[in-house]
């Protein structure tokens, strides 16, 4: 890697300042950055241009302001989160890209003690708010807005989804529900222990496993789901064969919880029904086993 492509404390200070001013400016005027930062105008401009070349910010002329302005990018947010994770010794070494999707990017990492970790960056920076509101996934965003006591349309969606997922992981892990151990939260990113297949390779999803005893696995999932709701007060919100990992010992791990909501939140009951329907459909279709009717499972859940 070229030394010019490595960020240092000054670059991070510039990024933090742009991040801190993004609620006040769509593009932060260069004059404002120069005013806020304890460096010479020449150094600020040099660093802004460097960050733009690296793709960590957009730096363009804004006609409405009659000056150049800077706006942080997804890559810039990722850089800030990783910097803080390293600073607080949550991660020691950054690894490789594991997966990229519309809602998240996942990379591997090592802890300072060489434990294998994953870092999950939540996305949806440019997702249209109206489209979000049409989905049950919006429930978790509305919940976070209520907690913050702000209008839901003002919620920073990626950050809110990371906070929702981190909270769910912490609660479930503390109650010994089989989820990856959460290790850290920063902005839109969370760090958790990697569930491994071996040698740093992530464990496969349930959909990629040919189960020897699908009936037993199905019953474990339903029992775990009842515990999530009744013992932890949490509805997963997006449970499927894609969001369950299977380790080499056959232990199931539940992942992808940014849509999780407390059981007393509007929409939680419908999310639980959808979760159970999805699991029932998967096992009855793929394995042909007799599943418990969703209505019977719902009767066991403590919804008031």
N, C-alpha and C positions, 0 to 999 in steps of 0.2 A: 504493500500500500504506500502510495506517495505521501510524504510528510505533510504536503499541502492539504491532504484529504483527512487529516486528523484534527479533531476539535480540541481546544484547550479551555482553560478557565475563562479567558476573555470571550471566546466564541459563545460559551454557555451563558455568560452574563448578558450578551447581546440577545440571545434566544430567550432568556428569561424575561428580559425587558419587553420584547415584542409580545411574548405570551401574556404578560401582565397587562399590556395595553390593548389587547385585542377586543375587549368588550367596549372600549371607547372608540376604536378606529377599525374600519375594515382593513385599511392599509395604514400602518403607523408611519407618519411623516418622518423623513430622515432627520429633520431639524429637531423633532421631539426626542428621537433616540439620542442625538448628540447632547441634548439638554439633560437627559436623564442619566446618561452613563458617565463615569468618572475617567473618561479617556479623551484624548485630543480628537477633534473633528476628523482629521486625516485617518487616525487609527480606526475610528468607528466606521467610516465609509469603507476602508480597506476590509474590515472584518465582515461588514454587511455584503460586500461584493463576493468575498470568499464563501460565505454561507449560501449565497444565491447560486454560485457555481456548483456547490455540493448538493444543491436541491433541498436544502433545509429550510429555505425561505423563498418566497417570490419577491423580487425587488423590481418594481416597474414605475414608470412615470404615470401619475394619476392626474388627468386633466382637471378634475373637480377641485383638487387641492393645489394645482399648479406647482407640484413638486414630486419628487420620487418618494415612494412608500414601500414598506416591507410587511409581508404577511407570512406567518409561519405555516409550513406544510406538514402533512402527515409524517414525513421522514424527520422533520424537525421536532415534532412532538415525541416521536419514538426515541430520538437522540437524547432529549431531556430526561425522559423516563429511565433510559438505560444508564445515563450518567448518574442519576440519583440512586438507582439500585446499586451501582458499584460503590458510590460514595458511602452508602449506609451498609455496605458489606452484605447485601442480600444476594448479589451475584458476584462472582470473581472473574469469570471468563465468559464471553459471548460466543455462542456456537454457530450453528447453521440454520438455514430456513427449513422449517418442517412443513408448513402449509400456508396457503393464501386463499382467502375467501372474501366474499362481499362484506362480511361482518367482522372478520378478524384475520390477523396475521400472526402466526406462531413460529417462534424460533427456539432453538435449544440453548442451554447455558449450563455453567457449572457454578456451584456455590464455592465460597472460599475454602470449604472442606471437601471439595470435589464431589459433592452430591450432584446427580443429574437433575436439571430443572427444565421447565419450559416457561417462556415469557409469552404472554398472550396480549396482543395489542388490539383493542376494540376499534372498530371502524364506524362507518356511517357519518362521515363528516359532511357529505353533500346530499344525503338522503332527504327527499322532500318530506316535510313534516306531515302533509296531508296523507301521503302514502303510509306513513308510520301509523297514523291514527286509524287506518282501516284494518290494522292487524291486531290480533290479541297480544302480540309482542309489545304493543304500546302500553299495556297495563303496567309493566315494570317501570317505564319512563314516567308515567303519571304518578306512580307510587313514590319514586325518587323526588319528583317535583313537589309532592305534598310534604315529604320529609324536610325538604329545603325551604318550604314555605315560599315558593316562587311559582309563577305561571309556567305550566308545562312546556309551552313553546320556547321558553328561555333556557330550558335544560340543555346542558352540554351533553349530547346523547352518548358519544363514546365513553366519556368520563362517568356518566350515570350508569351505563351498562357494566363498566368495570366495578363500580362501587356495589351495584346490586349483586354481581357474581361473587365478589370477594366476601360480602356479608353472608351470602348463602353458603359458600364453602366453609367459612369459619363456624357457622352455627351447626351445619351438618357434621363437620369433622369433630367438633366438640362433643357431639352426641354419638360418635362412633359409627356414623353412616359412612359407607365406603366411597369416599371422594378423595381426589388428590389433596395432599396437605398444602394449604395456602401458606405462602411465605412473605408476600409483599404486595403492596398496592401503590401505584404512583400515576397520577393523572388518568390516562385511559388504559393503563397496562397493569396486569397482575402477574405475579410469579408464583408457581406452584411446583411441587415435586413431580418429576416425570414418572408416569406409569410405563414401565419398560417391558419390552419383549426380551431384551438382552442387548448388551454392548451399545447402549445409548440409542437403540431403536425403539420408538414408541410402541406400546402394546396395540394390538389390532382392535378395531371396532367389532361390536357384536355381529354386525352384518357380514363380516369377513371370516367368521368362525363357523365351522360345521359342528354343531353341538351333538354330543353323544347322548345326553339326556336332556332334551329341550324342555320337558315338562318340569323337571326339577329347577332348571334355570328360570323358567317363567314364574314359578312359585316364589323363588327367591326375590325376583324383581318386584312382584306384587307385595310381598311382605316388607321389602325395603321401602317401597313407595308409601305404604300405610304408616310406617315409622317416620318417614320424612314429614308427613302431614300431621300425624297425631302427636309425635314426640318432639318435633322441631318446629311445627307451625309453618312449614314451607311447602309450597307447590312448585315443582320443578319448572313447568311451563313449556318445555320443549323436549320431553322425553321420547326417545326413539332408538331404533337399532343403531343409529349413527352416533348417539351420545352416550353409549355404554362401552367401556373398554374392558377387555378380558386379559388378565395377566397370565404368565406361564403356569401358575397354579390354579387357574380357572376362577380366580376371584374377580368379581364384577366391580367396576368403578364408574360412578356416574359423573359425567362432565357436562360442560356447556350450560351454565346456569344464569346467563344474563337476563333471562325472562322470568326468573323465579320471583314469586310474590308471597307475602304472608297470607294465611288462610282467611283473614278477615277483610282482605282488600277486594273491592268490586272486580268481578271477572275471574277471581281465583277458582271458583267452583267450575266454571266452564273450561278453564285451563286444565284442571285436574281431569275432567271428563275426556278432554282431547288427548292428554297424555295416556290415559288408560286405553282409549280406543286405538291409539297408534300401536301400543304394545300388543294388545289383543289381536289386532289385524295382522301384525307381523308373525306372531307365533302360530296363529290358526292357518294363515296362508302358506308360510314356508314349511312348517312342520306338521300341519294337519292335526294339532293337538286340540283337545277340548279346553277352552278357556273359560274363566269365570266371567259371567256377564258383568259389564261395566256397572250396571245398576246395583248389583250385589256388593261390588267393591266400594262403590260410593257410599253405601249405607254404613260401611265400617269406618268412614272418615269423619273426623270431628268438625264438620262444618256446622256452624250455628245459624 
